[in-house]
Amino acid sequence: MIQLETESDIERLRQVAQLLEREVERLHRRLAELTAALAQARGEDATAALQLEMLLLHEQLAAQQRKLFGRSSEQRPGPLPGEGETPAAATAPRTGHGPRRQAELPLVSVRHTLDAADQACTACGGVLTEMAGQVEASEEIDVVERSYRIVRHERQKYRCACGGCVETALGPPKLVPGGRYSVDFAVAVAVGKFVDHLPLTRQVRQMARAGLEIDSQTLWDQTLALRYHLVPSYEALHAQVLSAPVIGADETVWPLLEKGGAKRWYAWSITCPDAVFYRIDPSRSAEAAARILGEYAGIVVCDGYGAYSSLAAERSGKAAASRDGPGSMTLSHCFAHVRRKFLEAEPDYPEATQALDWIRDLYKIEARARESDTADRRALTTALRDRESRPLIAALETWLKSQAVLPKSGLGRAIGYTLGLWPGLVRFLENPDIPLDNNATERTMRGIAVGRKNHYGSKSLRGTQVAALFYSLVESARLAGVEPAAYLAEAARRAIANPGTATLPRDLVAL
C-alpha cells in the first residue's frame, strides 16, 4: 500500500511539472505577443523590441551564474583599455620580500662564547684567546608572552608629632573606587575586542593560558567602567566631525542579539579626514540619519540611499521657511558606486567599457592632484578639474543620455542610477574639498564589519552604545596616527583625574 502511494505521489508531481512547463511556455508566447503589440502601438520595430527582451533574459541568466560562480573582486581583468601592455618588470613574480626593518622593537644582545674545553687550537693544541671586537652577528625575532601580575599598592601614611594630622600618599587612578583591575587592564580588554575583534570569551581563554582566572562578565564590567569615563570624549568627537565643512556618511547592518533571533539594527558612520563617529540605531530611516547628523549644514558625501536625500530635502525646506532652524544640507554622491553599477553591466554590455574608461580617467586626474608636492594642492585640484575633468564629465553625460537600452537591463539600471544622482555626482567640480567618492568612509566601516562577524553584534542596547563609542575612539585614533591603546589610556586617566574631561586623538598628536 505504501509503495502504491509513493508511485501515485511521483506521478502526481510529474503531472504538476508538465502543467507548469506548459503554463510557462504559454506565458512566454503571450509576452512575445504583448511586446510586439506594444511596439507596434508605439511605432517601434517589433523585432528589435523582442531582441531587447531576449537580451534582458540572457543577461539575467548570466548575472545569476556570475553571482554563484564568479569572482567578488571589483578589479577589472587584464590591462586597462588604452594603457597598452603591462611591462614585464611590473608583472615579474616576487621571489621574496626580504627582512623588514623592525624599528619599533627593542634590541637585546646575547653573547655566545666557547666552553673552556673548546678553547683549544685544533692545529697545535694552544689556548684560544678572544679577538677583541670580532664577532659574527645575526638577528632573529623572538616573542615575549603576555603576562599578568598583582601589583600591591602600599600608600604610605604620615603623621605629625603633635598628633593632629595624618596624611596618606595618593594611589593610582581607579576605574571604579576600590576596583581590583587597572586602567591598562581595561584598555587591553577593550583593544582586544574593538581593535583585534576578539570576543570576550576568547580573551578569557587566552588569559587562562597566562595564568589569570577570570570570566567574561568581569571583562565586560571593566569595559563598561572604562566607557563611563570616555563618554565626554565620544561626544566631543561627534562635535569635531560635524564641524568639518565636508563629511562622509554611510551605514551598515549591526545585529542586536535577543532570545528568538537577531534584530537588524544599523551602524551609522560620519567621517572627516581625521575622525569618525558611529551611532548604532534600530532604524535606517531619515529620522535615524537626522539623529547622527544633528543640525549639520555642510556637504555630505554619500551613496544614493534615499534617507539622505529625504533629509536634505527636508532641511532645505526648513531653511527656506525659517532662518532659526538648521541650515540646508548639500549632498555629493559617490563615483565608486557608479563604477560598480557599470562593472556589473560590462560582461553583458561591452559598451559599458566606455563609461568605465571615463571614470578611470577621472580617478587618474584625482591621483595626480593628490600625489603632487605643490604647496597649494587645493588650487591645483581646482585647475585640473576645470581643465580636464569637466570635458570628461560632459562626454559621459552625453553618452548616458544617448543610450537606447531597456530600463530594467543591467546597463539601463546603471544609466538610470547615474543620471538620477547626476547633480550630486558633478558637485565635486565646484569644490576641491569634495572627494570623487565615499571610499574613505567605507574604509572606516571595515572594523565594524569584522567585529560583527567575530562577535555577532551586541546583546543589549547598552552593548550597542559601548560598541559605537569604542569603535569611534579607536578608529579616530588610527586616522589621527595615534596608537589606540595609548589614546584610550590617556583619555581615561585625564577623565578620572578631572571628571567630564574630553580628550580627542588630535589633542595627543599636538603634544
C-alpha positions as CSV (number, residue, x, y, z in Angstrom):
1,M,0.0,0.0,0.0
2,I,2.9,2.4,0.9
3,Q,4.5,1.6,-2.4
4,L,1.3,2.4,-4.3
5,E,1.0,5.8,-2.5
6,T,4.6,6.7,-3.3
7,E,4.2,5.9,-7.0
8,S,1.0,7.9,-7.0
9,D,2.8,10.9,-5.5
10,I,5.5,10.7,-8.1
11,E,3.1,10.6,-10.9
12,R,1.1,13.5,-9.5
13,L,4.3,15.6,-9.2
14,R,5.2,14.7,-12.8
15,Q,1.8,15.9,-14.0
16,V,2.1,19.2,-12.0
17,A,5.6,19.8,-13.5
18,Q,4.2,19.2,-17.0
19,L,1.3,21.6,-16.3
20,L,3.8,24.3,-15.0
21,E,6.0,23.8,-18.1
22,R,3.1,24.3,-20.5
23,E,2.0,27.4,-18.5
24,V,5.5,28.9,-18.7
25,E,5.5,28.3,-22.5
26,R,2.1,29.9,-22.8
27,L,3.2,33.0,-20.8
28,H,6.3,33.3,-22.9
29,R,4.2,33.3,-26.1
30,R,1.8,35.8,-24.6
31,L,4.7,38.0,-23.5
32,A,6.0,38.0,-27.1
33,E,2.5,38.9,-28.4
34,L,2.1,41.8,-26.0
35,T,5.6,43.1,-26.6
36,A,5.0,43.1,-30.4
37,A,1.6,44.8,-29.9
38,L,3.1,47.4,-27.7
39,A,6.0,48.1,-30.1
40,Q,3.5,48.4,-32.9
41,A,1.4,50.8,-31.0
42,R,4.5,52.9,-30.2
43,G,5.6,52.8,-33.8
44,E,8.6,50.8,-32.9
45,D,10.2,47.8,-34.6
46,A,8.7,44.7,-33.0
47,T,11.7,42.6,-33.9
48,A,14.0,45.0,-32.2
49,A,11.9,45.1,-29.1
50,L,11.8,41.3,-28.9
51,Q,15.6,41.2,-29.3
52,L,15.9,43.6,-26.4
53,E,13.7,41.4,-24.3
54,M,15.7,38.3,-25.2
55,L,19.0,40.1,-24.3
56,L,17.5,41.1,-21.0
57,L,16.6,37.4,-20.2
58,H,20.1,36.3,-21.2
59,E,21.7,39.0,-19.1
60,Q,19.6,38.0,-16.1
61,L,20.7,34.3,-16.5
62,A,24.4,35.3,-16.9
63,A,24.2,37.6,-13.9
64,Q,22.9,34.7,-11.7
65,Q,25.7,32.4,-12.9
66,R,28.3,35.1,-12.1
67,K,26.7,35.5,-8.7
68,L,27.1,31.8,-8.0
69,F,30.4,31.1,-9.6
70,G,32.1,34.5,-10.4
71,R,34.8,36.5,-8.5
72,S,33.7,39.0,-5.9
73,S,36.5,41.5,-6.8
74,E,35.7,44.8,-8.4
75,Q,39.1,44.8,-10.2
76,R,38.7,44.6,-14.0
77,P,40.6,41.7,-15.6
78,G,43.6,42.4,-17.8
79,P,45.3,45.7,-18.6
80,L,43.0,48.7,-18.6
81,P,41.9,49.7,-22.1
82,G,44.2,52.3,-23.8
83,E,47.1,51.6,-21.4
84,G,48.9,49.1,-23.6
85,E,50.6,46.0,-22.4
86,T,51.8,45.8,-18.8
87,P,55.6,46.0,-18.7
88,A,57.3,42.7,-18.0
89,A,59.1,44.1,-15.0
90,A,55.8,45.1,-13.3
91,T,54.4,41.6,-13.6
92,A,57.5,39.5,-12.7
93,P,56.8,37.3,-9.7
94,R,58.4,38.3,-6.5
95,T,60.9,35.8,-5.1
96,G,60.6,37.1,-1.5
97,H,60.0,40.2,0.5
98,G,63.3,40.0,2.5
99,P,63.7,41.0,6.1
100,R,61.8,44.1,7.3
101,R,63.3,46.8,9.5
102,Q,61.7,46.4,12.9
103,A,62.4,49.9,14.2
104,E,59.8,49.7,17.0
105,L,61.2,46.5,18.6
106,P,63.8,46.7,21.4
107,L,67.2,45.2,20.6
108,V,68.6,42.7,23.1
109,S,72.2,41.4,22.6
110,V,73.1,37.9,23.7
111,R,76.8,37.0,23.8
112,H,77.7,33.4,22.9
113,T,81.2,32.1,24.0
114,L,83.1,28.8,23.7
115,D,83.1,26.4,26.5
116,A,86.5,26.1,28.3
117,A,87.0,22.6,26.7
118,D,86.6,24.1,23.2
119,Q,89.1,26.9,23.7
120,A,91.9,24.9,22.3
121,C,93.6,25.1,18.9
122,T,92.8,22.1,16.7
123,A,96.2,22.6,14.9
124,C,98.8,23.0,17.8
125,G,96.8,22.5,21.0
126,G,97.4,26.0,22.2
127,V,94.9,28.1,24.1
128,L,92.5,30.2,22.0
129,T,92.1,33.9,23.1
130,E,89.3,36.3,22.3
131,M,89.7,38.6,19.2
132,A,88.7,42.0,20.6
133,G,85.6,43.4,18.9
134,Q,85.4,40.5,16.4
135,V,82.1,38.7,16.4
136,E,79.7,37.1,13.8
137,A,76.3,38.7,14.4
138,S,72.8,37.6,13.2
139,E,69.3,38.6,14.3
140,E,66.1,36.7,15.0
141,I,62.6,37.8,16.0
142,D,61.6,36.4,19.4
143,V,58.4,36.6,21.3
144,V,57.7,37.6,24.9
145,E,54.4,36.1,26.0
146,R,51.9,38.4,27.7
147,S,51.9,38.1,31.4
148,Y,49.7,39.3,34.3
149,R,50.8,40.3,37.8
150,I,49.2,41.5,41.0
151,V,50.5,44.9,42.0
152,R,50.3,45.7,45.7
153,H,49.9,49.4,46.2
154,E,51.2,50.5,49.6
155,R,50.1,54.0,50.3
156,Q,52.5,55.4,52.9
157,K,50.9,57.1,55.9
158,Y,52.4,60.3,57.5
159,R,51.7,61.9,60.9
160,C,52.8,65.0,62.8
161,A,54.3,64.7,66.3
162,C,51.5,66.8,67.6
163,G,49.0,64.1,66.7
164,G,46.7,66.5,64.9
165,C,47.3,65.4,61.3
166,V,47.6,62.2,59.4
167,E,48.2,62.1,55.6
168,T,48.2,59.2,53.2
169,A,50.0,59.2,49.8
170,L,47.9,59.1,46.7
171,G,47.4,55.8,44.8
172,P,47.0,55.2,41.1
173,P,43.8,56.3,39.3
174,K,41.0,53.8,39.5
175,L,38.3,53.0,37.0
176,V,36.0,52.1,39.9
177,P,36.7,53.2,43.5
178,G,38.1,50.2,45.3
179,G,38.3,48.3,42.0
180,R,40.7,45.5,41.5
181,Y,41.6,46.0,37.9
182,S,43.9,48.7,36.5
183,V,43.1,51.2,33.7
184,D,45.7,49.5,31.5
185,F,43.9,46.1,32.0
186,A,40.5,47.6,31.0
187,V,42.2,49.3,28.0
188,A,43.8,45.9,26.9
189,V,40.3,44.2,27.1
190,A,38.7,47.0,25.0
191,V,41.5,47.0,22.4
192,G,41.3,43.2,22.2
193,K,37.6,43.4,21.4
194,F,37.3,46.5,19.3
195,V,40.7,46.6,17.6
196,D,41.6,43.0,17.3
197,H,38.0,41.8,17.3
198,L,38.4,39.1,19.9
199,P,35.2,38.2,21.7
200,L,35.4,38.3,25.5
201,T,35.1,34.6,25.8
202,R,38.1,34.1,23.6
203,Q,40.1,36.6,25.7
204,V,39.1,34.6,28.8
205,R,40.8,31.5,27.3
206,Q,43.9,33.5,26.4
207,M,44.2,34.9,29.9
208,A,43.7,31.4,31.4
209,R,46.8,30.2,29.4
210,A,48.8,33.0,31.0
211,G,47.6,32.1,34.5
212,L,44.8,34.6,35.1
213,E,41.5,33.1,36.1
214,I,38.6,35.4,35.1
215,D,35.2,35.3,33.4
216,S,33.7,37.2,30.5
217,Q,31.3,39.1,32.8
218,T,34.2,40.6,34.7
219,L,35.8,41.7,31.4
220,W,32.5,43.2,30.3
221,D,32.3,45.1,33.7
222,Q,35.8,46.6,33.1
223,T,34.9,47.6,29.5
224,L,31.7,49.3,30.8
225,A,33.6,51.1,33.5
226,L,36.1,52.4,31.0
227,R,33.3,53.5,28.7
228,Y,31.8,55.6,31.5
229,H,34.9,57.8,31.7
230,L,35.2,58.1,27.9
231,V,31.6,59.4,27.1
232,P,32.7,63.1,27.1
233,S,35.4,62.2,24.6
234,Y,32.9,60.4,22.4
235,E,30.5,63.3,22.4
236,A,33.4,65.7,21.6
237,L,34.3,63.5,18.7
238,H,30.8,63.9,17.3
239,A,31.1,67.7,17.5
240,Q,34.5,67.5,15.8
241,V,33.2,65.6,12.8
242,L,30.1,67.9,12.5
243,S,32.4,70.9,12.5
244,A,34.0,69.8,9.2
245,P,32.8,71.5,6.0
246,V,32.7,68.2,4.1
247,I,31.9,64.9,5.8
248,G,31.2,61.3,4.5
249,A,28.2,59.2,5.7
250,D,27.4,55.5,5.4
251,E,25.6,52.8,7.2
252,T,25.7,49.0,7.6
253,V,23.9,46.2,9.4
254,W,24.6,45.6,13.0
255,P,22.8,42.6,14.7
256,L,21.1,43.0,18.1
257,L,21.0,39.5,19.6
258,E,17.9,38.6,21.5
259,K,16.0,35.5,22.5
260,G,14.4,34.0,19.5
261,G,16.8,35.6,17.0
262,A,18.7,38.7,16.0
263,K,17.1,42.1,15.2
264,R,18.6,44.1,12.3
265,W,20.0,47.3,13.7
266,Y,22.3,49.7,11.8
267,A,25.7,51.2,12.5
268,W,25.7,54.7,11.1
269,S,29.0,56.4,10.4
270,I,30.0,60.0,9.7
271,T,33.7,60.9,8.9
272,C,36.0,63.8,8.4
273,P,39.7,63.4,7.4
274,D,41.0,62.8,11.0
275,A,38.0,61.4,12.9
276,V,35.0,59.0,12.6
277,F,31.9,58.8,14.7
278,Y,29.5,55.9,14.9
279,R,26.0,55.5,16.3
280,I,24.1,52.2,16.3
281,D,20.4,52.7,15.7
282,P,17.4,50.4,15.3
283,S,16.3,52.3,12.2
284,R,17.7,53.1,8.7
285,S,15.2,55.9,8.1
286,A,15.7,59.6,7.5
287,E,15.0,60.1,11.2
288,A,18.0,57.9,12.1
289,A,20.1,59.9,9.7
290,A,19.0,63.1,11.4
291,R,19.9,61.7,14.8
292,I,23.6,61.2,13.8
293,L,23.9,64.3,11.5
294,G,22.3,66.6,14.1
295,E,21.9,70.1,12.6
296,Y,24.8,69.7,10.2
297,A,24.6,72.3,7.4
298,G,27.5,71.3,5.2
299,I,28.3,68.9,2.4
300,V,27.6,65.2,2.9
301,V,29.3,62.7,0.6
302,C,27.2,59.5,0.4
303,D,25.7,56.9,-1.8
304,G,22.2,57.0,-3.4
305,Y,20.3,55.8,-0.3
306,G,17.0,57.7,-0.1
307,A,17.3,58.6,3.6
308,Y,20.0,61.2,2.8
309,S,18.1,62.8,0.0
310,S,14.9,62.9,2.1
311,L,16.7,64.5,5.0
312,A,18.4,67.0,2.7
313,A,15.1,68.0,1.0
314,E,13.5,68.4,4.5
315,R,16.4,70.6,5.7
316,S,16.3,72.7,2.5
317,G,12.6,73.3,3.0
318,K,13.0,74.3,6.7
319,A,16.0,76.5,5.8
320,A,13.9,78.3,3.2
321,A,11.0,78.8,5.6
322,S,12.8,79.8,8.7
323,R,16.2,81.3,9.5
324,D,16.2,79.9,13.0
325,G,16.2,76.2,12.1
326,P,19.1,74.1,10.9
327,G,20.8,75.2,7.7
328,S,20.5,73.4,4.4
329,M,22.5,70.2,3.8
330,T,24.1,69.6,0.4
331,L,24.6,66.0,-0.9
332,S,27.6,65.0,-3.0
333,H,27.4,61.5,-4.5
334,C,29.9,58.7,-4.9
335,F,31.5,57.7,-8.3
336,A,32.7,54.4,-6.8
337,H,29.1,53.3,-6.5
338,V,28.5,54.4,-10.1
339,R,31.6,52.5,-11.3
340,R,30.3,49.3,-9.5
341,K,27.0,49.5,-11.5
342,F,28.8,49.7,-14.8
343,L,31.2,46.9,-13.7
344,E,28.2,44.7,-13.1
345,A,26.8,45.5,-16.6
346,E,30.1,45.2,-18.5
347,P,30.0,41.4,-19.1
348,D,26.7,41.7,-20.9
349,Y,27.1,45.2,-22.4
350,P,30.6,45.8,-23.8
351,E,29.6,49.4,-24.4
352,A,29.7,50.0,-20.6
353,T,33.5,49.9,-21.0
354,Q,33.3,53.5,-22.4
355,A,31.8,54.8,-19.2
356,L,34.3,52.8,-17.1
357,D,37.2,54.3,-19.1
358,W,35.9,57.9,-18.5
359,I,35.5,57.2,-14.7
360,R,39.1,55.7,-14.7
361,D,40.4,58.9,-16.2
362,L,38.6,60.9,-13.6
363,Y,40.4,58.9,-10.9
364,K,43.8,59.4,-12.7
365,I,43.3,63.2,-12.5
366,E,42.5,63.0,-8.8
367,A,45.6,60.9,-8.2
368,R,47.8,63.4,-9.9
369,A,46.5,66.2,-7.8
370,R,46.8,64.1,-4.6
371,E,50.3,63.0,-5.3
372,S,51.6,66.4,-6.3
373,D,54.1,68.1,-3.9
374,T,52.8,71.5,-4.6
375,A,52.2,73.8,-1.7
376,D,48.7,74.7,-2.8
377,R,47.0,71.4,-3.6
378,R,43.5,72.9,-3.5
379,A,44.4,75.3,-6.3
380,L,46.0,72.5,-8.3
381,T,42.9,70.3,-7.8
382,T,40.6,73.1,-8.9
383,A,42.7,73.8,-12.0
384,L,42.9,70.1,-13.0
385,R,39.2,69.6,-12.6
386,D,38.3,72.6,-14.6
387,R,40.7,71.8,-17.4
388,E,40.5,68.0,-17.6
389,S,37.6,66.6,-15.5
390,R,34.9,68.9,-16.9
391,P,35.3,67.7,-20.5
392,L,35.2,64.0,-19.3
393,I,32.0,64.7,-17.3
394,A,30.4,66.4,-20.3
395,A,31.3,63.5,-22.6
396,L,29.9,61.0,-20.0
397,E,26.6,62.8,-19.7
398,T,26.1,63.0,-23.4
399,W,26.9,59.3,-23.7
400,L,24.5,58.4,-20.9
401,K,21.6,60.2,-22.5
402,S,22.2,58.8,-25.9
403,Q,22.0,55.1,-25.0
404,A,18.9,53.1,-26.1
405,V,18.5,50.3,-23.6
406,L,15.8,48.6,-21.5
407,P,15.5,50.4,-18.1
408,K,15.5,47.0,-16.3
409,S,18.6,45.8,-18.0
410,G,22.0,45.9,-16.3
411,L,23.2,48.8,-18.4
412,G,19.8,50.5,-18.1
413,R,19.9,50.3,-14.3
414,A,23.5,51.7,-14.3
415,I,22.5,54.6,-16.5
416,G,19.3,55.3,-14.5
417,Y,21.2,55.2,-11.3
418,T,23.9,57.6,-12.6
419,L,21.5,60.1,-14.1
420,G,19.3,60.0,-11.0
421,L,22.2,61.2,-8.9
422,W,23.8,63.5,-11.5
423,P,23.6,66.8,-9.7
424,G,25.4,65.3,-6.7
425,L,27.9,63.4,-8.8
426,V,29.2,66.5,-10.5
427,R,29.3,68.7,-7.4
428,F,33.0,67.8,-6.8
429,L,33.8,70.1,-9.8
430,E,32.7,73.1,-7.7
431,N,34.7,72.4,-4.6
432,P,38.2,71.0,-4.3
433,D,37.5,69.7,-0.8
434,I,34.8,67.2,-2.1
435,P,36.3,63.8,-3.0
436,L,35.4,61.9,-6.0
437,D,33.9,59.0,-3.9
438,N,33.0,58.0,-0.4
439,N,35.6,55.3,-0.1
440,A,37.3,56.9,2.9
441,T,34.1,56.5,4.9
442,E,33.6,52.9,3.6
443,R,37.1,52.0,4.8
444,T,36.2,53.1,8.3
445,M,33.4,50.5,8.3
446,R,35.8,47.6,8.0
447,G,36.3,47.4,11.8
448,I,32.6,47.3,12.3
449,A,32.2,44.6,9.6
450,V,35.0,42.4,11.1
451,G,33.7,42.8,14.6
452,R,30.2,42.0,13.5
453,K,31.4,38.7,12.0
454,N,33.6,37.8,15.0
455,H,31.3,38.5,18.0
456,Y,28.0,38.6,16.1
457,G,26.8,42.1,17.1
458,S,25.5,43.2,20.6
459,K,23.3,41.6,23.2
460,S,21.6,44.7,24.5
461,L,21.0,48.4,23.9
462,R,23.9,49.2,26.3
463,G,26.1,46.8,24.2
464,T,25.4,48.9,21.1
465,Q,26.3,52.1,22.9
466,V,29.6,50.6,24.1
467,A,30.4,49.3,20.7
468,A,29.7,52.6,19.0
469,L,31.8,54.5,21.5
470,F,34.9,52.3,21.3
471,Y,34.8,51.9,17.5
472,S,34.6,55.7,17.2
473,L,37.5,56.3,19.5
474,V,39.9,53.6,18.2
475,E,39.2,54.2,14.5
476,S,39.6,58.0,15.1
477,A,42.9,57.3,16.8
478,R,44.1,55.4,13.8
479,L,43.0,58.2,11.4
480,A,44.9,60.7,13.6
481,G,48.0,58.5,13.6
482,V,47.8,57.7,17.4
483,E,48.2,54.2,18.9
484,P,44.6,53.3,20.0
485,A,45.7,51.7,23.4
486,A,47.8,54.7,24.3
487,Y,45.0,57.1,23.4
488,L,42.3,55.2,25.4
489,A,44.6,55.0,28.5
490,E,45.5,58.7,28.4
491,A,41.9,59.9,27.8
492,A,40.6,57.7,30.6
493,R,43.2,58.9,33.1
494,R,42.5,62.5,32.3
495,A,38.8,61.9,32.8
496,I,39.4,60.1,36.1
497,A,41.5,62.9,37.4
498,N,39.1,65.6,36.2
499,P,35.6,64.1,35.6
500,G,34.0,65.3,32.4
501,T,37.3,65.9,30.6
502,A,37.1,65.2,26.9
503,T,40.3,64.2,25.0
504,L,40.4,63.9,21.3
505,P,43.0,61.9,19.3
506,R,44.2,65.1,17.7
507,D,45.0,66.5,21.1
508,L,47.6,63.9,21.6
509,V,49.1,64.5,18.2
510,A,49.6,68.1,19.1
511,L,51.7,67.1,22.2
